[in-house]
């Protein structure tokens, strides 16, 4: 995350260490989040914006095929998301719902 924001974000490391969906939910609650879409606002201190305002390198929010919200990073027309089990998957950025500034 530091690579994209240019800021040191020690909270991010705690969030990234979960090993199950249940652990992830508990970690989010400890950080004051009701859902994963609240995380960028808490970490970055920036309100979410409409996806039409997205810039390269900004966090984006997408609803996946299972109906779960996931966070990724905009890389222009495509945004990238971590997949369960490792690796990345790409989605059209225009299909994401929100984004957050990193400035």
C-alpha positions in Angstrom: 0.0 0.0 0.0 2.9 2.4 0.8 4.0 2.0 -2.8 0.7 3.5 -4.0 0.1 6.1 -1.4 3.7 7.3 -0.7 2.8 7.2 3.0 3.8 4.7 5.7 0.6 3.0 6.7 1.4 0.6 9.7 -2.3 -0.3 10.0 -2.3 -1.8 6.6 0.1 -4.6 7.6 -2.3 -5.6 10.4 -5.2 -5.8 8.0 -3.2 -7.8 5.4 -2.3 -10.6 7.9 -5.6 -12.3 8.2 -5.9 -16.0 7.1 -9.7 -16.4 7.0 -12.8 -14.5 6.1 -13.8 -14.5 9.7 -10.5 -13.1 10.8 -10.7 -10.5 8.2 -14.1 -9.4 9.5 -12.8 -9.2 13.1 -9.8 -7.2 12.0 -12.0 -4.7 10.1 -14.3 -4.3 13.1 -11.2 -3.6 15.3 -10.2 -0.9 12.9 -13.7 0.6 13.1 -15.0 -0.6 9.7 -18.5 -2.0 9.1 -17.4 -3.4 5.7 -14.3 -3.5 3.5 -15.4 -0.4 1.7 -14.8 1.6 4.9 -11.1 0.7 5.1 -9.6 3.1 2.6 -11.4 6.0 4.3 -10.0 5.0 7.7 -6.4 4.4 6.4 -6.2 7.3 4.0 -8.4 9.8 5.8 -10.1 10.6 2.5 -13.8 10.2 1.6 -14.8 7.9 -1.1 -15.6 9.4 -4.5 -17.5 8.3 -7.6 -15.5 5.9 -9.9 -15.7 8.5 -12.7 -13.1 10.5 -10.7 -10.6 7.7 -10.4 -6.9 8.3 -11.0 -4.1 5.8 -11.7 -2.9 4.1 -8.5 -5.9 4.8 -6.4 -7.8 2.2 -4.4 -11.1 1.0 -6.0 -14.1 -1.0 -4.8 -15.7 -3.7 -6.8 -18.5 -6.2 -6.1 -17.3 -9.6 -7.2 -19.2 -12.6 -8.6 -20.0 -13.9 -5.0 -21.5 -10.5 -4.1 -18.6 -9.6 -1.9 -17.0 -6.2 -2.0 -13.3 -6.3 -2.7 -10.6 -3.6 -2.9 -8.1 -3.2 -5.7 -5.9 -0.7 -7.4 -6.6 1.2 -10.6 -4.2 0.8 -13.4 -6.0 2.8 -16.0 -8.8 1.1 -17.9 -8.3 -2.0 -15.8 -8.1 -2.4 -12.0 -6.4 -5.3 -10.3 -7.5 -7.4 -7.3 -5.9 -10.1 -5.2 -7.6 -13.5 -5.7 -8.3 -16.1 -3.1 -5.4 -18.5 -3.2 -3.0 -15.9 -4.7 -2.5 -14.1 -7.9 -4.3 -11.2 -9.4 -7.5 -10.7 -11.4 -8.4 -7.7 -13.5 -11.7 -6.0 -14.0 -12.7 -3.0 -16.0 -12.3 0.1 -13.8 -15.6 1.5 -15.1 -17.3 -1.5 -13.4 -16.0 -0.5 -10.0 -18.3 1.5 -7.7 -16.0 3.8 -5.7 -12.5 5.1 -5.5 -10.4 7.0 -3.0 -7.8 9.7 -3.4 -4.3 9.0 -2.2 -3.2 12.7 -2.1 
